């Protein structure tokens, strides 16, 4: 394999692995903050135990998320140095702000929250977890701003003298933060994260609740705590699911206009159409559909996309050959317009070598990742509804293999759904690193050999495998232990008292 393919595999493996921790970090911090708030307001011990219990699981996840996230930064210099050189002035700005503002906010206040149980007054200590939670959201804003710019490069211009893209002044940075794709992606990612965290809380509590059924060793207070957590998590899952579907609709409409090629691939639509695909299987070279079954209700896709019809793959390929990269309305951003001749020259150079530049992403990957995202998210929602139905009227579920499977699946379904959504977002941008500007093959480090990239891929894969074993063992160990015994935190007035790790 060539360095480009291996570098893409490496970034894909590390990014998807890291992204498994992201939604839990974003939403679980706030859910733990809610539990602690109830304890501060009511003084009921079971809410302190819930806070400590789910707080520990959150911290395990946060620690692994930090470790795996650092690797992402390294790869921009290791494998994608040409990309970093070309767009560093723009892409680096939100990443720098994420580190300077969001990460420091998160790490500082999480540290205060961990070690401050007996150092800070209750309400001040409570504010620490809220500040950390706000930090996770700010972090997602800047990360998504950088990613959305790759999908729709607004607020930038091309510097011919330096041969690189630059921010178009202060107003350009404002454009980056007001990117229509960012404004639609941000609420979708946040609400989907709450689906994962809600399912996690509900699944763990529901599993413990079933184990407590008929077990005299489990106290009544434990049962009350688990019942409350199961219902709380299920309602978070259900409400956030509804918000995720609404925000997803807004994002679909934004993608239709700015990334018509992505939606065409997601629908396997070779011809212009307004009908939603139930099943489409393209041929080997992805030039036509071998199997094509449309939904019986006409116009469903038109409703989702917000346009009379979406552009088909054949139409987009023809447009690209005639006009170059354009959005649904035939328009381009300033950077795309200024760099259009360079893209044309790149495509012509490939053609002179007998190669073809296809502006359409892999149809099978886009088609099935899009449907996996929707299907798995819907499955998690159904399990949440079933959990609430099972707990109605004070009923308690019985322990069984089926119940354990459902409680395990409840957080995993939305977690896998959001991961497939991320895969769809990234793979649907191909063959571009920066849509309409920088082809993926042009962004790889020119001095990185296939052997070097392959070696780092193997190292990262082994390292991440070890971290996965550690993460799963720690998570399952403390999940099975259940609610911890706690003592009312007493704030010491001794400034020389040693700090204690409260978990």
C-alpha positions as CSV (number, residue, x, y, z in Angstrom):
1,X,0.0,0.0,0.0
2,X,1.1,3.6,-0.6
3,X,1.7,6.1,2.3
4,X,-1.6,7.9,1.7
5,X,-3.7,4.8,2.2
6,X,-1.8,3.8,5.3
7,X,-1.8,7.3,6.7
8,X,-5.6,7.4,6.2
9,X,-6.0,4.1,8.0
10,X,-3.9,5.3,10.9
11,X,-5.9,8.5,11.3
12,X,-9.1,6.6,11.0
13,X,-8.2,4.0,13.6
14,X,-7.0,6.5,16.2
15,X,-9.8,9.0,15.5
16,X,-12.6,6.5,15.8
17,X,-11.0,5.0,18.9
18,X,-10.6,8.4,20.5
19,X,-14.2,9.4,19.5
20,X,-15.6,6.6,21.6
21,X,-14.7,8.5,24.7
22,X,-15.8,12.0,23.5
23,X,-19.6,11.7,23.9
24,X,-19.4,10.2,27.3
25,X,-17.0,13.0,28.5
26,X,-19.3,15.7,27.0
27,X,-22.5,14.6,28.6
28,X,-21.6,12.4,31.6
29,X,-20.0,15.4,33.3
30,X,-23.3,17.3,33.2
31,X,-25.3,14.3,34.4
32,X,-22.9,13.8,37.3
33,X,-23.3,17.6,38.1
34,X,-27.1,17.1,38.2
35,X,-26.7,14.3,40.7
36,X,-24.4,16.3,42.9
37,X,-26.8,19.3,42.7
38,X,-29.6,17.2,44.0
39,X,-27.4,16.0,46.9
40,X,-26.3,19.5,47.8
41,X,-30.0,20.7,47.8
42,X,-31.6,17.7,49.5
43,X,-28.7,16.2,51.6
44,X,-29.9,12.7,50.7
45,X,-26.9,10.3,50.9
46,X,-28.0,8.2,47.9
47,X,-27.4,11.1,45.6
48,X,-23.9,11.5,47.0
49,X,-23.3,7.8,46.4
50,X,-24.6,8.2,42.8
51,X,-22.4,11.1,42.2
52,X,-19.3,9.3,43.5
53,X,-20.3,6.1,41.5
54,X,-20.9,7.7,38.1
55,X,-18.2,10.3,38.8
56,X,-15.6,7.5,39.0
57,X,-16.8,6.0,35.7
58,X,-16.7,9.5,34.1
59,X,-13.1,10.0,35.3
60,X,-11.9,6.7,33.9
61,X,-13.4,7.6,30.6
62,X,-11.9,11.2,30.7
63,X,-8.4,9.9,31.5
64,X,-8.4,7.6,28.5
65,X,-9.9,10.3,26.3
66,X,-7.1,12.7,27.1
67,X,-4.4,10.1,26.4
68,X,-5.9,9.0,23.1
69,X,-6.6,12.6,22.0
70,X,-3.0,13.7,22.2
71,X,-2.1,11.3,19.5
72,X,-4.3,13.2,17.0
73,X,-2.1,16.3,17.2
74,X,1.0,14.3,16.5
75,X,-0.3,12.9,13.3
76,X,-0.7,16.3,11.6
77,X,3.0,16.7,11.8
78,X,4.0,13.1,11.2
79,X,1.8,12.0,8.3
80,X,0.0,15.1,7.1
81,X,2.7,17.8,7.2
82,X,1.7,19.2,3.8
83,X,-1.9,19.6,5.0
84,X,-0.6,21.3,8.1
85,X,1.5,23.7,6.0
86,X,-1.3,24.5,3.7
87,X,-4.1,25.2,6.2
88,X,-2.2,25.6,9.5
89,X,-3.0,29.3,9.7
90,X,-6.7,28.5,9.7
91,X,-7.0,25.0,11.1
92,X,-4.6,25.7,13.9
93,X,-6.5,28.6,15.3
94,X,-9.5,26.7,16.7
95,X,-7.3,23.9,17.9
96,X,-5.0,26.3,19.8
97,X,-8.1,27.9,21.4
98,X,-9.4,24.5,22.3
99,X,-6.2,23.8,24.2
100,X,-5.8,27.2,25.7
101,X,-9.4,27.7,26.8
102,X,-11.3,24.5,26.9
103,X,-8.8,21.9,27.9
104,X,-7.3,24.1,30.6
105,X,-10.8,24.8,31.9
106,X,-11.6,21.1,31.9
107,X,-8.4,19.9,33.5
108,X,-8.2,22.6,36.1
109,X,-11.7,22.3,37.4
110,X,-11.8,18.5,37.2
111,X,-8.6,18.5,39.4
112,X,-10.3,20.8,41.9
113,X,-13.4,18.6,41.8
114,X,-11.4,15.4,42.4
115,X,-9.3,16.7,45.2
116,X,-11.6,19.3,46.6
117,X,-14.3,17.3,48.4
118,X,-12.8,18.1,51.8
119,X,-11.1,21.4,50.8
120,X,-13.9,23.4,49.2
121,X,-17.4,24.4,50.4
122,X,-20.1,22.3,48.9
123,X,-21.4,24.9,46.5
124,X,-18.0,26.0,45.3
125,X,-17.1,22.3,44.8
126,X,-20.3,21.8,42.9
127,X,-19.4,24.7,40.6
128,X,-16.2,23.0,39.7
129,X,-17.9,20.1,38.0
130,X,-20.2,22.5,36.1
131,X,-17.2,24.5,35.0
132,X,-15.5,21.3,33.8
133,X,-18.7,20.3,31.9
134,X,-18.9,23.7,30.2
135,X,-15.3,23.2,29.2
136,X,-16.1,20.0,27.4
137,X,-18.8,21.8,25.4
138,X,-16.4,24.6,24.5
139,X,-13.9,22.0,23.5
140,X,-16.4,20.5,21.1
141,X,-17.2,23.9,19.6
142,X,-13.6,24.5,18.6
143,X,-13.0,20.9,17.4
144,X,-16.1,21.0,15.3
145,X,-15.3,24.4,14.0
146,X,-12.0,23.1,12.7
147,X,-13.7,20.0,11.2
148,X,-16.6,22.0,9.7
149,X,-14.1,24.3,8.0
150,X,-12.6,21.2,6.3
151,X,-16.1,20.4,5.1
152,X,-17.0,23.9,4.0
153,X,-13.9,26.2,3.9
154,X,-15.3,29.7,4.7
155,X,-13.5,32.7,5.9
156,X,-10.3,31.9,4.1
157,X,-8.3,33.1,1.1
158,X,-5.4,31.8,-0.9
159,X,-1.9,33.4,-0.6
160,X,-0.3,32.8,-3.9
161,X,3.1,34.1,-2.8
162,X,3.3,31.6,0.1
163,X,1.3,28.9,-1.6
164,X,-1.0,28.4,1.3
165,X,-4.5,29.2,2.7
166,X,-4.9,32.0,5.3
167,X,-7.6,33.4,7.4
168,X,-9.3,36.3,5.7
169,X,-8.7,38.7,8.7
170,X,-10.7,38.9,11.9
171,X,-14.0,38.6,9.9
172,X,-12.7,35.4,8.5
173,X,-12.3,33.8,11.9
174,X,-15.9,34.9,12.7
175,X,-17.0,33.2,9.5
176,X,-15.3,30.0,10.7
177,X,-17.2,30.1,14.0
178,X,-20.4,30.9,12.2
179,X,-20.0,28.2,9.5
180,X,-23.5,26.9,8.6
181,X,-22.1,23.3,8.9
182,X,-20.8,24.0,12.4
183,X,-24.1,25.6,13.5
184,X,-25.9,22.4,12.4
185,X,-23.3,19.9,13.5
186,X,-22.8,21.2,17.0
187,X,-26.3,20.6,18.4
188,X,-26.4,17.3,16.7
189,X,-23.2,16.1,18.3
190,X,-24.1,17.4,21.7
191,X,-27.6,15.9,21.8
192,X,-26.3,12.6,20.5
193,X,-23.7,12.6,23.3
194,X,-26.5,12.9,25.8
195,X,-28.1,9.8,24.2
196,X,-24.9,7.9,25.0
197,X,-24.6,9.2,28.5
198,X,-28.2,8.8,29.3
199,X,-28.1,5.2,28.0
200,X,-25.0,4.5,30.1
201,X,-26.6,5.7,33.3
202,X,-29.8,3.9,32.6
203,X,-28.2,0.7,31.5
204,X,-25.9,0.4,34.5
205,X,-28.6,1.3,37.0
206,X,-31.2,-1.0,35.3
207,X,-28.7,-3.9,35.4
208,X,-28.1,-3.3,39.2
209,X,-31.8,-2.9,39.8
210,X,-32.5,-6.4,38.3
211,X,-29.7,-7.9,40.4
212,X,-31.3,-6.4,43.5
213,X,-34.7,-8.1,42.8
214,X,-35.1,-10.7,45.5
215,X,-31.6,-10.1,46.9
216,X,-31.9,-9.3,50.6
217,X,-28.3,-8.1,50.8
218,X,-29.1,-5.1,48.8
219,X,-30.5,-2.2,50.9
220,X,-33.8,-0.5,50.2
221,X,-31.8,2.8,49.8
222,X,-29.7,1.2,47.0
223,X,-32.8,0.1,45.2
224,X,-34.3,3.6,45.4
225,X,-31.0,5.0,44.1
226,X,-30.8,2.6,41.2
227,X,-34.5,3.1,40.3
228,X,-34.0,6.9,40.2
229,X,-30.9,6.6,38.1
230,X,-32.5,4.2,35.7
231,X,-35.5,6.5,35.1
232,X,-33.3,9.6,35.0
233,X,-31.0,8.1,32.4
234,X,-33.8,6.7,30.3
235,X,-35.5,10.1,30.2
236,X,-32.3,11.8,29.2
237,X,-31.9,9.2,26.4
238,X,-35.4,9.7,25.2
239,X,-35.5,13.5,25.2
240,X,-32.0,13.8,23.7
241,X,-33.0,11.3,21.0
242,X,-35.9,13.6,19.9
243,X,-33.5,16.6,19.9
244,X,-30.9,14.5,18.0
245,X,-33.5,13.7,15.3
246,X,-34.4,17.4,15.0
247,X,-30.8,18.6,14.8
248,X,-30.0,15.8,12.4
249,X,-32.8,17.1,10.1
250,X,-31.2,20.6,10.2
251,X,-27.8,19.1,9.4
252,X,-29.1,17.1,6.5
253,X,-30.5,20.3,4.9
254,X,-27.1,22.0,5.4
255,X,-25.2,19.1,3.9
256,X,-27.6,19.1,0.9
257,X,-26.5,22.6,0.0
258,X,-22.9,22.5,0.9
259,X,-22.0,18.9,0.3
260,X,-24.3,17.5,-2.4
261,X,-21.8,14.7,-3.2
262,X,-22.0,13.4,0.4
263,X,-25.8,13.1,0.3
264,X,-25.8,11.6,-3.1
265,X,-23.4,8.9,-1.9
266,X,-25.4,8.4,1.3
267,X,-28.5,7.7,-0.8
268,X,-26.7,5.7,-3.5
269,X,-28.5,8.1,-5.9
270,X,-26.9,7.9,-9.4
271,X,-29.7,10.0,-10.8
272,X,-31.4,13.1,-9.5
273,X,-34.2,12.0,-7.1
274,X,-36.6,13.0,-4.4
275,X,-37.2,9.5,-3.1
276,X,-35.5,7.8,-0.1
277,X,-33.6,4.6,-0.8
278,X,-34.6,1.5,1.1
279,X,-31.8,-0.5,-0.5
280,X,-29.2,0.4,-3.1
281,X,-26.2,-1.7,-4.2
282,X,-23.8,-0.2,-6.7
283,X,-21.6,-2.2,-9.1
284,X,-17.9,-2.7,-8.5
285,X,-16.8,0.6,-10.1
286,X,-19.7,2.5,-8.6
287,X,-21.0,3.9,-11.9
288,X,-24.6,2.5,-11.6
289,X,-26.9,0.7,-9.2
290,X,-27.2,-3.1,-9.5
291,X,-30.1,-3.1,-6.9
292,X,-32.3,-0.1,-6.3
293,X,-35.4,-0.1,-4.1
294,X,-37.0,3.2,-3.2
295,X,-39.4,3.9,-0.3
296,X,-43.1,3.4,-1.2
297,X,-43.9,7.0,-0.1
298,X,-42.6,9.4,-2.8
299,X,-40.8,12.6,-1.9
300,X,-39.4,11.5,1.5
301,X,-35.9,12.4,0.6
302,X,-37.0,15.8,-0.7
303,X,-38.6,16.5,2.7
304,X,-35.4,15.5,4.5
305,X,-33.1,17.4,2.2
306,X,-35.3,20.5,2.0
307,X,-35.0,20.7,-1.8
308,X,-37.2,19.5,-4.7
309,X,-34.6,16.8,-5.5
310,X,-31.0,16.0,-4.6
311,X,-28.3,15.9,-7.3
312,X,-27.4,12.4,-8.3
313,X,-23.9,11.0,-8.6
314,X,-23.9,11.2,-12.4
315,X,-25.0,14.9,-12.3
316,X,-22.3,15.8,-9.8
317,X,-19.6,14.0,-11.8
318,X,-20.6,15.9,-15.0
319,X,-20.7,19.2,-13.1
320,X,-17.2,18.6,-11.7
321,X,-15.8,17.8,-15.2
322,X,-17.3,21.0,-16.6
323,X,-17.1,23.5,-13.7
324,X,-15.0,22.0,-11.0
325,X,-16.1,21.8,-7.4
326,X,-19.4,23.6,-6.7
327,X,-22.1,23.3,-4.1
328,X,-25.8,22.5,-4.7
329,X,-26.5,26.1,-6.0
330,X,-23.4,26.1,-8.2
331,X,-21.5,28.4,-5.8
332,X,-18.1,28.2,-4.1
333,X,-16.5,29.7,-1.1
334,X,-13.8,32.4,-1.6
335,X,-11.0,29.9,-1.1
336,X,-12.5,27.4,-3.4
337,X,-12.9,30.0,-6.1
338,X,-9.3,31.3,-5.8
339,X,-7.9,27.8,-5.8
340,X,-10.1,26.4,-8.6
341,X,-7.4,26.6,-11.2
342,X,-4.9,24.7,-9.0
343,X,-7.5,21.9,-8.5
344,X,-8.1,21.8,-12.3
345,X,-4.4,21.5,-12.9
346,X,-4.1,18.7,-10.3
347,X,-7.0,16.7,-11.9
348,X,-5.5,17.2,-15.4
349,X,-2.1,15.9,-14.2
350,X,-3.8,12.8,-12.9
351,X,-5.6,12.3,-16.2
352,X,-2.3,12.7,-18.1
353,X,-1.0,9.7,-16.0
354,X,-4.1,7.7,-16.9
355,X,-5.7,8.1,-13.5
356,X,-9.2,9.3,-12.6
357,X,-10.1,11.8,-9.9
358,X,-13.6,10.9,-8.7
359,X,-15.3,13.7,-6.7
360,X,-17.7,11.1,-5.2
361,X,-16.8,9.4,-1.9
362,X,-17.1,5.6,-1.5
363,X,-20.8,5.0,-2.0
364,X,-21.0,1.8,0.1
365,X,-19.2,3.3,3.1
366,X,-21.4,6.5,3.0
367,X,-24.6,4.6,2.4
368,X,-24.2,2.0,5.1
369,X,-22.6,4.2,7.8
370,X,-25.5,6.7,7.3
371,X,-28.0,4.0,7.9
372,X,-26.1,2.4,10.7
373,X,-26.1,5.8,12.5
374,X,-29.9,6.1,12.2
375,X,-30.7,2.4,12.9
376,X,-28.5,2.0,16.0
377,X,-29.6,5.3,17.4
378,X,-33.2,4.3,17.0
379,X,-32.5,0.9,18.7
380,X,-31.1,2.6,21.7
381,X,-34.1,4.8,22.0
382,X,-36.5,1.8,21.9
383,X,-34.6,0.1,24.7
384,X,-34.9,3.3,26.8
385,X,-38.6,3.4,26.2
386,X,-38.9,-0.3,27.1
387,X,-36.9,0.3,30.3
388,X,-39.4,3.0,31.5
389,X,-42.3,0.7,30.6
390,X,-40.7,-2.1,32.7
391,X,-40.3,0.2,35.7
392,X,-43.9,1.5,35.6
393,X,-45.9,1.4,38.8
394,X,-42.9,0.6,41.0
395,X,-42.2,-2.7,39.2
396,X,-38.7,-4.2,39.3
397,X,-37.2,-6.2,36.4
398,X,-35.9,-9.7,36.9
399,X,-32.3,-10.6,36.2
400,X,-31.9,-12.5,33.0
401,X,-29.6,-12.9,30.0
402,X,-32.0,-10.9,27.9
403,X,-32.2,-8.1,30.4
404,X,-28.4,-7.9,30.7
405,X,-28.1,-7.8,27.0
406,X,-30.6,-5.0,26.7
407,X,-29.0,-3.0,29.4
408,X,-25.6,-3.5,27.8
409,X,-26.9,-2.5,24.4
410,X,-28.7,0.6,25.6
411,X,-25.5,2.8,25.8
412,X,-23.6,0.9,23.1
413,X,-26.3,1.4,20.4
414,X,-26.1,5.2,20.5
415,X,-22.3,5.1,21.1
416,X,-21.9,3.1,17.9
417,X,-24.4,5.3,16.2
418,X,-22.5,8.5,16.9
419,X,-19.3,6.7,15.8
420,X,-20.8,5.7,12.5
421,X,-22.0,9.3,12.2
422,X,-18.5,10.5,12.6
423,X,-17.3,7.9,10.0
424,X,-20.0,9.2,7.6
425,X,-18.9,12.8,8.2
426,X,-15.2,12.1,7.5
427,X,-15.5,9.5,4.7
428,X,-18.2,11.5,3.1
429,X,-15.8,14.4,2.6
430,X,-13.5,12.2,0.5
431,X,-11.6,12.6,-1.8
432,X,-10.9,15.9,-0.2
433,X,-9.0,16.9,3.0
434,X,-10.5,20.4,2.5
435,X,-13.6,20.2,0.4
436,X,-13.0,21.6,-3.1
437,X,-9.5,22.7,-2.3
438,X,-7.0,20.2,-1.1
439,X,-7.3,16.6,-2.3
440,X,-6.4,13.9,0.3
441,X,-3.4,12.6,-1.6
442,X,-1.9,16.1,-1.7
443,X,-1.9,16.5,2.1
444,X,0.3,13.6,3.1
445,X,3.9,14.2,4.3
446,X,6.1,14.0,1.2
447,X,9.0,12.5,3.1
448,X,7.1,9.8,5.0
449,X,7.6,6.4,3.5
450,X,5.0,3.6,3.5
451,X,7.2,1.6,5.9
452,X,7.5,4.4,8.4
453,X,3.7,5.1,8.4
454,X,3.0,1.4,8.6
455,X,5.3,1.1,11.6
456,X,3.6,3.9,13.5
457,X,0.2,2.4,12.6
458,X,1.2,-0.9,14.2
459,X,2.6,0.8,17.3
460,X,-0.6,2.9,17.8
461,X,-2.8,-0.1,17.2
462,X,-1.0,-2.2,19.8
463,X,-0.9,0.7,22.2
464,X,-4.6,1.4,21.8
465,X,-5.3,-2.3,22.2
466,X,-3.6,-2.3,25.6
467,X,-5.4,0.9,26.6
468,X,-8.7,-0.7,25.6
469,X,-8.1,-3.7,27.9
470,X,-7.2,-1.4,30.8
471,X,-10.3,0.8,30.1
472,X,-12.7,-2.1,29.9
473,X,-11.4,-3.8,32.9
474,X,-11.4,-0.7,35.1
475,X,-14.9,0.3,33.8
476,X,-16.4,-3.1,34.4
477,X,-14.7,-3.6,37.8
478,X,-16.2,-0.4,39.2
479,X,-19.5,-0.9,37.4
480,X,-20.0,-4.3,39.0
481,X,-19.0,-3.0,42.5
482,X,-22.0,-0.7,42.5
483,X,-22.7,2.2,44.8
484,X,-19.8,3.0,47.1
485,X,-20.0,3.6,50.9
486,X,-19.5,7.3,51.5
487,X,-19.1,9.7,54.4
488,X,-20.3,13.2,54.5
489,X,-17.4,15.4,53.2
490,X,-16.2,17.7,55.9
491,X,-14.3,20.8,54.8
492,X,-11.0,21.1,56.8
493,X,-9.7,24.5,57.8
494,X,-6.1,23.3,58.0
495,X,-4.2,24.6,55.0
496,X,-1.5,22.1,55.5
497,X,-3.8,19.1,55.5
498,X,-2.7,16.7,52.7
499,X,-4.9,16.5,49.6
500,X,-6.8,13.2,49.2
501,X,-7.9,11.4,46.1
502,X,-11.6,11.1,46.7
503,X,-12.2,8.1,44.4
